[in-house]
Amino acid sequence: MDRSVLVDLLRHHSWATIRLIEFAGGLDSAQLGWTEAGTYGSIDQTLAHIVGADRYYLLLLTGARPSDAPMKAGDPVDLRDLLARARAVAERYERYAGGVVDPDETRTSEGSSGPRRESVGTIITQVMHHGNEHRSQIGTILSAHGVEHPDYSGWAWGNEVSAAAQG
């Protein structure tokens, strides 16, 4: 085995987000603005939120800031730029997961009630939960409007990876 399970978990996470951004590129501006009760917000803003959060989680995990400016919540979302940012996040996660990762190592972050310490394992758990939660919300929004969304499940990722390896 040449890679850790963490590599696959982060690959799936990034792949699923990228897949949804690519899908959203085929929606019109009205569709990108759809939302439903109980979700984060519009499709485009939710996608930007996922990628922005990933950039923050990587800052916590690696201490390295991205070279480009952060996106601001509520600003118009350029899906081409967002896709480039998501791909850069995927590359950074890949490099991070390819190294030695100690789940018990701690990081300090600034929370709403002041500084807090979190383990690397907790941060990575949040990465997975956060992405799944918001991708699911986008799926809910699309389904509520009768639009079939792409399959971004672990099974779909595994099938795509297997097919790519064989072909």
Residue pairs with C-beta under 8 A, 6 or more apart in sequence:
3 97
3 98
4 97
4 98
4 101
6 97
6 101
6 124
7 94
7 97
7 98
9 97
9 124
9 128
10 90
10 93
10 94
10 96
10 97
10 124
10 127
11 90
11 93
11 94
11 157
11 161
12 154
12 157
13 93
13 127
13 128
13 131
14 54
14 86
14 89
14 90
14 93
14 94
15 90
15 152
15 157
15 160
16 131
16 135
16 152
16 157
17 47
17 50
17 51
17 54
17 86
17 89
17 131
17 135
18 83
18 86
18 87
18 90
19 150
19 152
20 47
20 135
20 138
20 149
20 150
20 152
21 47
21 51
21 79
21 82
21 83
21 86
22 83
23 149
23 150
24 32
24 43
24 44
24 47
24 79
25 79
25 80
25 83
27 43
27 147
31 43
31 145
31 147
32 42
32 43
32 44
32 77
33 42
33 43
33 44
34 42
34 43
34 141
34 142
34 144
34 145
35 41
35 42
35 43
35 141
36 137
36 140
36 141
36 144
38 137
38 140
39 46
39 137
39 138
39 140
39 141
40 46
40 49
40 134
40 137
41 49
43 138
43 141
43 142
44 77
44 79
45 73
45 74
45 77
46 134
46 137
46 138
47 77
47 79
47 82
47 138
48 71
48 73
48 75
48 77
48 82
49 73
49 134
50 130
50 131
50 134
50 135
51 71
51 82
51 85
51 86
51 89
52 70
52 71
52 73
53 130
54 86
54 89
54 93
54 127
54 131
55 66
55 70
55 85
55 89
57 123
57 126
57 127
57 130
58 64
58 66
58 89
58 92
58 93
58 96
59 65
59 66
60 107
60 109
60 118
60 123
61 96
61 107
61 120
61 123
61 124
62 92
62 96
64 92
66 85
66 88
66 92
68 85
71 77
71 82
71 85
101 120
101 124
102 120
103 119
103 120
103 121
103 124
104 119
104 120
104 121
105 119
105 120
106 117
106 118
106 119
106 120
107 117
107 118
107 119
107 120
107 123
108 115
108 116
108 117
109 115
109 116
109 117
109 118
110 116
135 152
138 149
139 149
139 152
142 148
142 149
143 149
150 156
